[in-house]
Amino acid sequence: MIKVIIARNSESQITEFTMTGHADYDVHGKDLVCAGASAVVFGCVNALFALTASEPDVDMADDGGYLSMKLENPDDDKVQLILETMIVSLKTIESEYTEFIKLEYK
């Protein structure tokens, strides 16, 4: 199962997220859930770098199954919009594939 843990600060701003695991919906290379979740999360991180002045701290495993992103300054409205969009997309996947992906908040 893919687990996405999203952290918010006291102002409800997203400060970090971590995605771990594998969906195991299908065999490697044909896993629709893993491909969808990965595309959403990597697209979000790429958008943060390309469209904002933010430089998030990103860590990921070479062999997949782990990606972590932390923000030092989450106050930028554009950054928060991109991250909220990521959550909406991941919730959409979660609603259809609840056995394979789970979002959690801390």
N, C-alpha and C positions, 0 to 999 in steps of 0.2 A: 504494500500500500504506500502511496505517496502521502506524506504528511507535510503540510505547510503551516508553520507557526508564525503568526504575525504579532508584533509588539507595537503598542501605542503608548505615547507619553500621557501626562495628565491633561493635556489639551486635545486628546484624541488624535494626535498626528501619528502617522505610521513612522516608526523610527528604525525598524529592522524587520526582516523576515528570513526564515530558513526553510528550504524545501529539501526533504530527505526521502529516500526510499525509491522503490520502483512499483509501478502500478500492477504489473503482472496480469494485465488484461489480455495480452496476447504475447506471442514470442517476440524477442528482441528484434527490432526493425519493423515490426508490424503492430506495435502497441499504440493504438489510437489515443488512449488516455495519457500515456507518458509523452507522446509527441505533442498533444494539445497543451498539456500543463507546461512542458518545457518551452514551447513556442511563446506562450503567454508571459512566462517569467523572464526568459531571455529577451523578449521584445521590450518588456518593461525596463530592464536594466540598460539595454541599448538606448532606449528613449531617454532615460535619465542622463546618460552621457552625451547624447546628441542634441537634446533639446533644452537642457538646463545647464546652469553653471555648477550644479552639484557634482561632487566627485565621491560617490559612495564607495565604501570599503566592500569589495566583493571577494568572496572565497568560494572555490568550488573544487570538487574532486576531479582528478584527471579521467577517471573511468565512469563518471556520471554518478547519479544517485545522491548528490549533495550540492547545494548552492546556498550561500548565505550572503545577505546584503545588509549593511548598516550605514546609517546616515549620521554624520556629526551635527548637521544643522537641518532639521526637518521643517523649518519655518516657511520654505518657499511653496506658494500655492500651486505652482505648476508641478512641482515634485509630488505634492500630495494628490493632485488630480491624476497623475500618471499611476501612482500606487493604488489609489482607489479604483481606477479602471482595471488594474490587474486583479484586484480582489473580486470585482464584479464578474470578470471572465472566469476566474477560478471557481467561484460559486456556481456559475452556470455548468461547468464541467462536473463539479461535485454533485449537483442536483440530479444529474443523469447517471452518474457512475459512483454512487455512494460507497460501494464496496471497495473502490480502488483509489479514492482520493479523499482526504479529510483536511479541512481547515480548522485551525485552533488559534485562539487569541490569548495573549498574556499581557 
